[in-house]
Amino acid sequence: MWGVATGPLRRRAVAQNLSTTLGCPVLLLLAQGYDRPSYVDVALVLALLGPIGTLVFARLLAEDLDEDPPRAQALTWAAAGFAAAVVLAVCVATEPGRAMVKLLVTGALLIGGNLVASRALARGMPTAEERHG
């Protein structure tokens, strides 16, 4: 939360994206540890809305981010690897069925969304002129 609230814009953008990537696996581990399936639902919503928030953030601040783009490729891949490891570990501990499918969907949304949002932050959002030729 400190990284999202303070510092240069490029650090805040990366911190916002990584907070989702680290928050979801924590929720999945808590769901498994405390036997609370509702935490998986919260993680699923966060995995869906977190990258969308990062993309909106990147779009609204595209000009400022173009001047000083975020550079956290190694951190992004490390967070995606951590998320994948947690999802796989929780899947191993879960019986096959609907709960496992929900975990796999959450993991796919989390990792895919993180990578897409990180790419949008690093490469910038296209302007209207770039989109229309």
Secondary structure, DSSP 4 states (H G I P E B T S, - for coil): -HHHHSS-HHHHHHHHHHHHHHHHHHHHHHHHHHT-HHHHHHHHHHHHHHHHHHHHHHHHTHHHHHHS----HHHHHHHHHHHHHHHHHHHHHSPSSHHHHHHHHHHHHHHHHHHHHHHHHHH-PPPHHHH--
